[in-house]
Amino acid sequence: MHIHILALNGVFDTGLSTILDTLSVANDLAGANSAFSTHFEVTIVGTRRHVRTSQGLSVPVVPATRCTYPDVVLIPALGAKMPETLRAALERRDVADAVELLRQWSDSGVLVGAACTGTFVLANTLLLNGQNATTSWWLAPLFRERYPLVTLEESRMVVGSSRFVTAGAALAHIDLALWLVRRSSPALAALTARFLVIEPRPSQAIFAIPDHLAHEDPLVERFERWARLRLADGFSLSGAASAAGTSERTLSRRLRAVLGKTPLSYFQDLRVERALHLLRTSSDSIDLIAAQVGYADGTTLRALLRRKIGRAVSELRIPY
């Protein structure tokens, strides 16, 4: 399988190296075991002759215009991590050139993948319109604002289809690379993950911090302030709307547009965030923690944690 890694100026160092290292380990393991016939031929390509990482390291790229079409192209993250710097980076000429290349490759049947802020470069092509995707969890509001026709599932670590694959934040680059290995050989992917000491990570939810979601919506902020003071109480949509100074319908519509959630769902996310903090920083029983975040008993909280982040309470506790 021939893979192009499209490196743009300011590429996230860890993202680029993680993809390269994961595929290299998979190749080494496949070469040492006759049971595997998979091999990944990797080329780092660029839209410019000279590319530097966000830490200033020089990247040896092959001009993309000189390369034959690959089977797969992967776009690592840009080093721009916050909305302001990312917006500016997406306006660059080299990004626009990358967008055109991605459209050409996709039209020819090339599988296109991206991770973290690289998903914004892919979404700029409009190829993700009508598709499901994920991105860096803290940039989900910005992604929804820019690409409203993409169905965003930011709690998922990897979202793949026959044409596109997107992965979440930062070290989700390794999940992106393993998804690609798994597509060729599930056994090789499992072995590679064990050598890299990586467990399956289907969700980003455990890492998400609701109040770090990058949005600039004052109505949502008012709702969040109200909610955080009432996590131990029952949820009231009318009370939330009144505190935010708006109608129930407007509050629901704004939460959906900015965060992709209902007010109740976001309220539950805040409860989960608080419960996780208490699980990791106290020795309180699960029943006591449940009461502090508004649930009648620990059984209900256990079920919510399992549904939201896919882990049991025993896996979330930090031993003292």
TACOR-V189295 format. One record per run of one state. SS is the DSSP state (~ for helix, > for strand, _ for the rest). FROM is the first residue (numbers start at 1). TO is the last residue. If there is no record, write none. Layout:
# TACOR-V189295
[[SS	FROM	TO] [SS	FROM	TO]]
This chain:
# TACOR-V189295
[[_	1	1] [>	2	6] [_	7	10] [>	11	11] [_	12	12] [~	13	31] [_	32	40] [>	41	46] [_	47	50] [>	51	53] [_	54	57] [>	58	59] [_	60	61] [>	62	63] [~	64	66] [_	67	71] [>	72	75] [_	76	77] [>	78	78] [_	79	82] [~	83	90] [_	91	92] [~	93	107] [_	108	110] [>	111	115] [_	116	117] [~	118	124] [_	125	131] [>	132	133] [_	134	136] [~	137	146] [_	147	150] [>	151	152] [_	153	155] [>	156	156] [_	157	157] [>	158	160] [_	161	163] [>	164	167] [_	168	171] [~	172	184] [_	185	185] [~	186	195] [_	196	202] [>	203	203] [_	204	209] [~	210	212] [_	213	217] [~	218	228] [_	229	236] [~	237	244] [_	245	247] [~	248	259] [_	260	262] [~	263	281] [_	282	285] [~	286	292] [_	293	297] [~	298	309] [_	310	312] [~	313	316] [_	317	320]]
